Amino acid sequence: MFLQTLTERKKAGKKMFALLIDPDKQSLNKLATLFGGLSNSIIPDVVLVGGSLLFNNCDKTIETIKANCNAPVFLFPGNASQISTKADGILLLSLISGRNAEFLIGQHVNAAPILAKSELEVLPVGYMLIGEENYSSVRYMSNTMPIPQSKTDIAIATALAGQMLGLKAIYLEAGSGAKTPVPTEMIKAVSENIDIPLIVGGGLRTIEDVETALNAGADMVVVGNSIEKNPQLAHSICSTIKNY
């Protein structure tokens, strides 16, 4: 079970790396090349598959990843229609930073009957969008305002609320293609105030960005856009994570 692995790694102080793949931004040939270039000893801890729209076939994307990589594949859905039984599990994201009921519980109600009949591992995650002027795809599609980068107190309270509601992890998201990552001070403060794993993504473009997030308290970092532009970065992050 991936949740058990994530929890045990947190307790042991071991960091993790999730590679995010958007099927709309990666061709199957590029995916095969990317994952075919990773050795079995240097692979992400998990591969997340999802995006805001998903015009392309999610099943084929997952099949291509699995044919070239032994890492578990989890869905990172933008809505209830983005469910594939080809995956190993799903991050059931509740957008707790916003006030749009559709992404707090509405989409989950639509997805629940499908997930109940599937064999997917369901990992309930409190999803928090962070940013000042971040008009990202997530913000546009979810019709919610992000928590301002300067409002660390709101981020702490929101993450605590998610933990108290029984969510199994908190995800701080700067947004796809964000100009700046989640602030170090916010990562540190949230990490110090919750007991469940903390996932951080968005705006992580370099090894230095990744190391900064990990050192601040992230238990798992998520990188997607940067690797689409620079596949070699995946190798570097995988190697870096092994030193934590």
C-alpha positions as CSV (number, residue, x, y, z in Angstrom):
1,M,0.0,0.0,0.0
2,F,1.4,3.4,-1.0
3,L,-0.1,5.2,1.9
4,Q,1.8,2.9,4.3
5,T,5.0,3.5,2.4
6,L,4.5,7.2,2.5
7,T,3.8,7.2,6.2
8,E,6.7,4.9,7.1
9,R,9.1,7.0,5.0
10,K,8.0,10.1,6.8
11,K,8.5,8.5,10.2
12,A,12.0,7.4,9.1
13,G,12.8,10.9,7.8
14,K,13.2,9.5,4.2
15,K,12.1,11.8,1.4
16,M,10.2,10.8,-1.8
17,F,9.9,12.0,-5.4
18,A,6.7,12.0,-7.5
19,L,7.0,12.5,-11.2
20,L,3.8,14.2,-12.6
21,I,2.8,13.4,-16.2
22,D,0.1,15.3,-18.0
23,P,-1.1,13.1,-20.9
24,D,-2.0,16.2,-22.9
25,K,1.7,17.4,-22.8
26,Q,3.6,14.2,-23.4
27,S,3.4,11.9,-26.4
28,L,3.6,8.2,-25.9
29,N,7.0,8.1,-27.7
30,K,8.4,10.8,-25.4
31,L,7.1,8.9,-22.4
32,A,8.7,5.7,-23.5
33,T,12.0,7.5,-24.0
34,L,11.8,9.2,-20.7
35,F,11.0,6.2,-18.6
36,G,13.1,3.8,-20.7
37,G,16.1,6.0,-19.8
38,L,15.6,5.5,-16.1
39,S,17.3,2.4,-14.6
40,N,15.3,0.3,-12.1
41,S,17.6,1.5,-9.3
42,I,16.9,5.2,-10.2
43,I,13.2,5.7,-10.6
44,P,10.6,8.0,-9.0
45,D,8.8,6.7,-5.9
46,V,5.5,7.2,-7.7
47,V,4.3,8.5,-11.0
48,L,1.2,10.8,-10.9
49,V,-0.9,11.0,-14.1
50,G,-3.4,13.7,-14.6
51,G,-4.2,17.2,-15.8
52,S,-6.8,19.9,-16.1
53,L,-8.5,18.6,-19.2
54,L,-7.1,15.3,-20.5
55,F,-7.8,15.3,-24.2
56,N,-5.5,12.4,-24.7
57,N,-6.0,8.8,-23.7
58,C,-5.1,8.4,-20.0
59,D,-5.2,4.5,-20.3
60,K,-2.5,4.5,-23.0
61,T,-0.4,6.9,-21.1
62,I,-0.5,4.6,-18.0
63,E,0.2,1.5,-20.0
64,T,3.2,3.1,-21.6
65,I,4.6,4.2,-18.2
66,K,4.0,0.7,-16.7
67,A,5.7,-0.9,-19.7
68,N,8.9,1.1,-19.1
69,C,8.9,1.7,-15.3
70,N,8.3,-0.3,-12.1
71,A,7.1,2.6,-10.0
72,P,3.5,2.7,-8.9
73,V,1.2,4.9,-11.0
74,F,-1.4,7.0,-9.2
75,L,-4.1,9.2,-10.8
76,F,-3.9,12.9,-10.1
77,P,-7.4,13.8,-11.4
78,G,-8.8,17.2,-12.2
79,N,-12.4,15.8,-12.0
80,A,-14.4,12.6,-11.6
81,S,-14.2,11.8,-15.3
82,Q,-10.4,11.2,-15.1
83,I,-10.5,7.8,-13.5
84,S,-8.6,4.9,-15.1
85,T,-8.5,1.3,-13.7
86,K,-5.2,0.9,-15.4
87,A,-3.6,2.8,-12.5
88,D,-2.5,1.4,-9.1
89,G,-4.3,4.1,-7.1
90,I,-5.7,7.6,-7.0
91,L,-5.0,10.8,-5.0
92,L,-8.5,11.7,-4.0
93,L,-7.9,15.5,-3.9
94,S,-10.1,17.7,-1.7
95,L,-9.4,21.4,-2.6
96,I,-9.5,22.6,1.1
97,S,-7.9,25.9,0.3
98,G,-11.0,26.9,-1.7
99,R,-14.7,27.3,-1.0
100,N,-16.0,25.6,-4.1
101,A,-18.1,22.7,-2.9
102,E,-17.7,21.0,-6.2
103,F,-14.0,20.3,-5.5
104,L,-14.5,19.9,-1.8
105,I,-17.0,17.0,-2.1
106,G,-19.1,17.2,-5.3
107,Q,-16.7,15.5,-7.7
108,H,-15.9,12.9,-5.0
109,V,-19.5,11.9,-4.8
110,N,-19.5,11.3,-8.5
111,A,-16.3,9.3,-8.3
112,A,-17.2,7.2,-5.2
113,P,-19.4,4.5,-6.9
114,I,-16.7,4.0,-9.5
115,L,-13.8,3.9,-7.0
116,A,-15.8,1.5,-4.7
117,K,-16.0,-1.1,-7.5
118,S,-12.4,-0.7,-8.6
119,E,-9.2,-2.1,-7.1
120,L,-7.6,1.3,-6.9
121,E,-5.9,2.3,-3.7
122,V,-7.6,5.5,-2.6
123,L,-5.4,8.1,-0.8
124,P,-7.5,11.1,0.5
125,V,-5.4,14.3,0.2
126,G,-6.0,17.8,1.3
127,Y,-5.1,19.9,-1.7
128,M,-4.0,23.5,-1.0
129,L,-3.4,26.0,-3.8
130,I,-0.8,28.6,-2.9
131,G,0.1,31.9,-4.7
132,E,-0.3,35.6,-5.0
133,E,-1.2,36.4,-8.6
134,N,-1.2,32.7,-9.6
135,Y,-3.8,32.4,-12.3
136,S,-3.0,28.8,-12.9
137,S,-5.0,26.1,-14.7
138,V,-6.0,24.8,-11.2
139,R,-7.3,28.2,-10.1
140,Y,-9.2,28.7,-13.4
141,M,-10.8,25.2,-13.6
142,S,-11.7,25.1,-9.9
143,N,-12.9,28.7,-9.7
144,T,-11.1,29.1,-6.3
145,M,-8.7,31.7,-4.9
146,P,-5.3,30.5,-3.8
147,I,-4.0,31.1,-0.3
148,P,-1.6,34.1,-0.5
149,Q,2.1,33.2,-0.1
150,S,2.3,35.6,2.8
151,K,-0.6,34.1,4.7
152,T,1.3,31.3,6.5
153,D,-1.1,31.3,9.4
154,I,-4.0,30.5,7.1
155,A,-2.0,27.7,5.5
156,I,-1.3,26.2,8.9
157,A,-4.9,26.4,10.0
158,T,-6.1,24.9,6.7
159,A,-3.7,22.0,6.8
160,L,-4.6,21.3,10.4
161,A,-8.3,21.3,9.5
162,G,-7.5,18.8,6.8
163,Q,-5.7,16.5,9.2
164,M,-8.5,16.8,11.7
165,L,-11.0,15.8,9.1
166,G,-9.1,12.6,8.5
167,L,-7.2,13.3,5.3
168,K,-4.1,11.2,5.0
169,A,-1.7,13.8,3.5
170,I,-1.5,17.5,2.7
171,Y,-0.4,18.8,-0.7
172,L,0.9,22.4,-1.0
173,E,0.6,23.3,-4.7
174,A,2.0,26.5,-6.3
175,G,0.3,25.6,-9.5
176,S,1.4,24.2,-12.9
177,G,4.1,26.4,-14.3
178,A,4.1,28.7,-11.3
179,K,6.8,31.4,-11.4
180,T,7.8,30.7,-7.8
181,P,7.5,27.6,-5.6
182,V,5.6,27.5,-2.3
183,P,7.6,29.7,0.1
184,T,10.2,27.9,2.3
185,E,8.7,29.5,5.4
186,M,5.2,28.2,4.7
187,I,6.5,24.6,4.0
188,K,8.4,24.7,7.3
189,A,5.5,26.0,9.3
190,V,3.0,23.6,7.9
191,S,5.4,20.7,8.3
192,E,5.9,21.6,12.0
193,N,2.2,21.8,12.7
194,I,0.9,18.6,11.1
195,D,1.6,14.9,11.7
196,I,0.6,13.5,8.3
197,P,2.9,13.5,5.2
198,L,3.4,16.8,3.4
199,I,3.6,16.9,-0.4
200,V,4.9,20.0,-2.2
201,G,4.7,20.8,-5.9
202,G,4.6,23.5,-8.5
203,G,7.4,25.8,-9.5
204,L,10.2,23.4,-8.7
205,R,12.5,23.8,-11.7
206,T,16.0,22.9,-10.4
207,I,17.7,20.6,-8.0
208,E,18.2,23.5,-5.8
209,D,14.5,24.2,-5.7
210,V,13.8,20.5,-4.8
211,E,16.5,20.5,-2.1
212,T,15.1,23.7,-0.6
213,A,11.6,22.2,-0.4
214,L,12.9,18.9,1.1
215,N,15.1,20.7,3.7
216,A,12.1,22.9,4.7
217,G,10.0,19.9,5.6
218,A,8.4,18.4,2.4
219,D,8.1,14.7,2.7
220,M,7.5,14.3,-1.0
221,V,8.2,16.7,-3.9
222,V,6.2,16.6,-7.1
223,V,7.9,17.8,-10.4
224,G,6.2,17.8,-13.8
225,N,6.5,20.7,-16.2
226,S,10.3,21.1,-15.6
227,I,10.9,17.5,-16.5
228,E,8.8,17.8,-19.7
229,K,11.3,20.4,-20.8
230,N,14.4,18.8,-19.3
231,P,14.1,15.0,-19.0
232,Q,17.6,14.8,-17.5
233,L,16.2,16.5,-14.4
234,A,14.3,13.3,-13.5
235,H,17.6,11.4,-13.2
236,S,19.1,14.2,-11.1
237,I,16.2,14.3,-8.7
238,C,16.0,10.5,-8.3
239,S,19.7,10.5,-7.4
240,T,19.3,13.4,-5.0
241,I,16.4,11.9,-3.2
242,K,18.6,8.8,-2.4
243,N,20.8,11.0,-0.3
244,Y,18.0,12.0,2.0
